[in-house]
Amino acid sequence: MTNSVERMNKEKAFFNCFVAETKDHQIIGYATYFFGYYTWIGKSLYMDDLYVKPEYRAMGIGTKLINRVIEFAKDSECHKLRWQVSEWNKPAIGFYKNIGAQVDSTEQNCDLIFDR
């Protein structure tokens, strides 16, 4: 992880998020996303991260967050919602399949990193 709060504040125009909070406003989960465009399908939403603190997992918080992202994508007239999941993350893969996602093992990530 090379990102920082300072960088996120500087670059906040490039991403959005939904958060899950406790009653006393402690953040216990979040989903970050941004708009993308894919030539094969058009306007899309890319969910960069879906995270729930371990002690709050299996309480439906992740489901509520991803459903909010899905609702936002549909309301924004996106044609697709895309995200990644690591092949070792079996619980997440099962979670995503349960909501109807197609988990594709055909495509590979290609990253070109410019700074650290």
Secondary structure as GFF3:
##gff-version 3
##sequence-region A 1 116
A	DSSP	alpha_helix	5	10	.	.	.	ID=ss1
A	DSSP	three_ten_helix	12	14	.	.	.	ID=ss2
A	DSSP	beta_strand	16	21	.	.	.	ID=ss3
A	DSSP	beta_strand	27	38	.	.	.	ID=ss4
A	DSSP	beta_strand	42	52	.	.	.	ID=ss5
A	DSSP	three_ten_helix	54	56	.	.	.	ID=ss6
A	DSSP	alpha_helix	61	75	.	.	.	ID=ss7
A	DSSP	beta_strand	80	82	.	.	.	ID=ss8
A	DSSP	alpha_helix	90	98	.	.	.	ID=ss9
###
